[in-house]
Amino acid sequence: MEMKEVFRSFLDKIFQPPITFLDLAIEKLREVQLVTAQGLNIGSYFSIFGDLPTSWQLVISSILISTGLLGTLLIFRSVMRMYYSVKEGVKWW
């Protein structure tokens, strides 16, 4: 054996376990990517409300819509409050 081959086999023995671990990690990440590419079906989570009568479904949908609207308004109010506080801070510089 030449010195080059001995050195190469020595390096392969040292770096083979981390390389196999990284190859396994890459394979698992590719599998995860394929699973998440399917998307989220929220209909399966809200299917319990499908058994309710129509009037109750309307009540629940209006509650969800109003909650979303109030959350949006709270975020808008927080952003505007921060905008005005920055505006006042810059004014006194």
MARRO-826478 format. One line per 8 residues: their letters; for each residue x, z, y of N, C-alpha, C. Coordinates in steps of 0.001 Angstrom, whole numbers, plus 524288, in hexadecimal, padded with zeros to 5 digits. Each point is the difference from the previous one (the first is absolute). Layout:
// residues N
A) X/Z/Y/X/Z/Y/X/Z/Y; ... .
//
This chain:
// residues 93
MEMKEVFR) 80340/80000/7FB55/7FCC0/80000/804AB/80364/80000/804DE; 7FE2D/7FD41/803A4/802C7/80001/804F4/7FE56/804B2/8033C; 80304/80109/803ED/7FEE2/8046B/80376/7FADE/7FF2D/802E7; 7FEEB/7FB27/80152/7FB37/7FEC3/802DC/7FB2D/80137/7FCB4; 80023/7FEAA/7FB04/7FB95/80106/7FC8C/7FF48/805CF/7FF08; 80447/802E4/7FF7C/7FFAB/805A8/7FF44/7FD9A/8028C/804D0; 801B4/7FE4A/80482/7FDE8/80229/804DF/7FA3C/7FEB0/80096; 7FE7B/7FB32/7FEA1/7FA88/7FE5E/80063/7FC92/80328/7FC44 .
SFLDKIFQ) 801C6/800CC/7FB32/7FCEA/80313/7FC42/7FF94/805B2/801C1; 80425/80216/8025B/7FFD1/80551/8020D/7FBED/80081/80459; 80004/7FC37/80391/7FC2B/8001D/8043A/7FA76/7FF43/7FDF4; 7FF5B/7FCB7/7FC18/7FAD1/7FF46/7FDBC/7FE03/80500/7FD71; 80375/802E3/7FD79/7FE64/804F0/7FD97/7FE5E/803F8/80422; 8029A/7FFEA/80479/7FEB8/803BA/80429/7FAD8/7FE94/8029D; 7FF53/7FB03/8014C/7FB84/7FE70/80327/7FB50/7FE2F/7FCD3; 80041/7FFE9/7FAEB/7FB93/7FE36/7FCE5/7FB42/803A6/80062 .
PPITFLDL) 80083/80540/7FFA7/7FB54/80355/80081/7FD37/7FF80/80546; 802B7/80002/80472/7FD17/7FF4C/804DF/7FD78/7FA9C/80073; 80293/7FC0B/7FDED/7FDC4/7FABE/8004B/7FB0D/7FFAE/7FCAC; 8000E/8024D/7FB5E/7FB44/7FFEC/7FCC3/7FBA4/80328/80287; 80161/80465/80286/7FC0D/80317/802C6/7FDA2/7FCDC/80476; 80335/7FD46/80305/7FE02/7FCDB/80450/7FCC5/7FB62/7FE0F; 80187/7FDA6/7FBAA/7FCDA/7FBC9/7FDBD/7FAAE/80206/7FE43; 7FFDA/804A2/7FDB7/7FB10/80260/7FE6D/7FC9E/80134/804C3 .
AIEKLREV) 8026C/801EF/80434/7FD13/80129/804C5/7FDB9/7FB07/8025B; 802FB/7FBC8/7FFFD/7FE0B/7FB07/80214/7FB68/7FE11/7FCBA; 8006C/8008A/7FAE4/7FBC1/7FE4F/7FC90/7FB0A/8032D/80101; 80091/8051B/800A0/7FB6C/8034E/80102/7FD95/7FED2/8054E; 80330/7FEF2/803EA/7FDEC/7FEA1/80526/7FD18/7FAD3/7FFDC; 801CF/7FC5D/7FCEB/7FD31/7FB0D/7FF7B/7FAC2/800D4/7FD4B; 7FFCA/8037E/7FC2C/7FB08/80135/7FD74/7FC3B/80299/803C8; 801F5/80377/80349/7FCB4/8029B/803DF/7FDEB/7FC09/803E5 .
QLVTAQGL) 80334/7FC51/80188/7FE5E/7FBFB/803B2/7FB84/7FCD7/7FDB9; 80029/7FEE1/7FAF5/7FBD6/7FD03/7FD9C/7FAED/8031D/7FFD4; 80057/80516/7FF31/7FB4E/8033A/7FFCC/7FD89/80070/80565; 8031A/800CA/8040C/7FDC9/800A0/80531/7FE10/7FAE2/80243; 80194/7FBA4/7FDD1/7FE34/7FB00/801F3/7FA3E/7FF1E/7FEBE; 7FDB9/80341/7FCA3/7FA8E/7FF5C/7FE87/7FC51/801C6/80456; 801A5/80373/8034C/7FCA3/801D9/80433/7FCFB/804D8/7FE78; 7FD36/8021C/803BE/7FD0B/804CF/7FF3A/7FA35/7FEB5/80027 .
NIGSYFSI) 7FD38/80188/7FC07/7FA65/7FF14/7FFBD/7FD3A/8050C/8016F; 7FE72/8007B/80500/7FD6D/804D8/801A5/7FA54/8002E/7FE2F; 7FE04/7FB9E/7FE25/7FAB1/7FFF6/7FDEF/7FF61/80395/7FB59; 80422/800AB/7FCFC/7FFA5/80383/7FB83/7FF99/805B0/801B9; 80225/8014E/80484/7FFA3/8055A/801F5/7FAA0/8011A/80267; 7FD9A/7FC05/80253/7FAED/800B5/8027B/7FB7D/7FE4A/7FC86; 80113/7FEE5/7FB0D/7FBD2/7FE25/7FC90/7FBF9/80447/7FEE4; 8017D/804E2/800B1/7FC4C/80443/7FF19/7FB82/7FFCC/803F1 .
FGDLPTSW) 8010F/7FDF1/804A7/7FBE7/7FF9C/803EB/7FC48/7FB79/7FEE6; 80183/7FC7E/7FC90/7FC98/7FBA3/7FE9F/7FB41/801A9/7FCE8; 80034/80496/7FD8D/7FB8D/801F4/7FCFA/7FBE5/8029D/80372; 8015C/80113/804D5/7FC51/8028A/8038D/7FBF4/7FC15/801FC; 7FB97/801ED/801C8/7FC28/7FC77/80260/8022C/7FD89/804FF; 7FD8C/7FBD0/801B3/801E5/7FD03/8047B/80044/80345/804F4; 7FC2A/80361/800CA/80002/80329/804C5/804BB/803A1/80029; 80164/80254/7FB94/80487/8036C/7FFDA/80510/7FCF5/8008D .
QLVISSIL) 80027/7FB4A/7FDF1/8049D/7FCAF/800B7/800CE/7FEC4/805C2; 7FBAA/7FF14/802D2/8006A/7FEFC/8059E/801E2/804D2/802F0; 7FE3C/80495/7FE60/801BD/804D6/80281/805DF/800B8/7FF3A; 801D7/7FF37/7FB40/80590/800B1/7FEE9/80346/7FBEF/802D4; 7FE2B/7FB19/80025/80303/7FBF7/802BF/80025/80113/805D9; 7FBB7/801F7/8023D/80012/80137/80596/8038C/804A8/80128; 8003A/803C6/7FC72/8039D/80469/800AC/805A5/7FE14/7FFE6; 80144/7FC90/7FC58/80550/7FDEA/7FFAD/80163/7FCC4/804CB .
ISTGLLGT) 7FC5C/7FCD9/801CC/800FD/7FCCF/804A8/800B0/8036B/804D3; 7FCB5/803FA/80098/8007F/8036D/8048E/8050E/8032B/7FFCD; 801AA/8018E/7FB55/804FB/802BC/7FF7C/80486/7FC80/80197; 7FFD2/7FB1E/7FE51/8040B/7FC42/8019A/80000/7FF0C/805D3; 7FB62/7FF98/80252/7FF9C/7FF2F/805AE/80210/804B6/80301; 7FE8F/804B6/7FE4D/801F1/804B2/802A2/805E8/80092/7FF68; 8020B/7FEA0/7FB6D/805AD/80022/7FF41/802BC/7FC2D/80395; 7FDCC/7FB54/80098/80240/7FC20/8038F/7FFE3/801EF/8059E .
LLIFRSVM) 7FBB7/80269/8018B/7FFA4/80212/80555/803DA/80477/800E6; 800C8/80354/7FC1A/803D0/80439/80091/8058D/7FDE0/80081; 8013A/7FBFD/7FD07/80531/7FD96/80070/800A3/7FD88/80555; 7FBF2/7FD53/801E8/80039/7FDA0/80530/800BD/8041D/8043B; 7FD39/8045B/7FF7A/8007F/80433/803D9/8057D/80253/7FFF9; 80241/8009D/7FB64/80552/80210/7FFA5/803F4/7FC47/80266; 7FF48/7FAFB/7FF12/80396/7FC22/8023A/7FF8A/7FFEE/805EE; 7FB41/80040/801FE/7FF4C/7FFF1/805AD/80226/80500/80278 .
RMYYSVKE) 7FF4E/8046A/7FD63/8021A/804F0/80203/805F1/7FFCC/80044; 80266/7FDB2/7FBF8/805AA/7FF6F/80004/801BE/7FC30/8043F; 7FD0B/7FBC8/800C3/80144/7FC31/80413/7FFE4/80291/80566; 7FBEB/80309/80108/7FF9E/8027A/80526/8042F/80430/800CB; 80176/802C8/7FBD9/8041D/803EF/8009C/80545/7FD63/800F8; 8010F/7FB9A/7FD81/804D7/7FD25/80109/7FFE3/7FDD2/80587; 7FB7B/7FE18/801A4/7FF75/7FDDE/8054A/800FD/80433/8041A; 7FDFB/804AA/7FF2B/800ED/80446/803A7/805B1/801BB/7FFF0 .
GVKWW) 80267/7FFF8/7FB63/80575/80189/7FFAA/80396/7FC2F/802C4; 7FED9/7FB04/7FFA0/80339/7FC0C/80295/7FF37/80032/805EA; 7FB51/80178/8019B/7FEB3/80032/80594/80374/803F3/802E8; 80175/8043D/7FD7A/802FA/80416/8029F/805E4/7FF55/7FF6C; 801D5/7FBD8/7FDB2/80596/7FF1F/7FF62/80262/7FE41/804F7 .
//
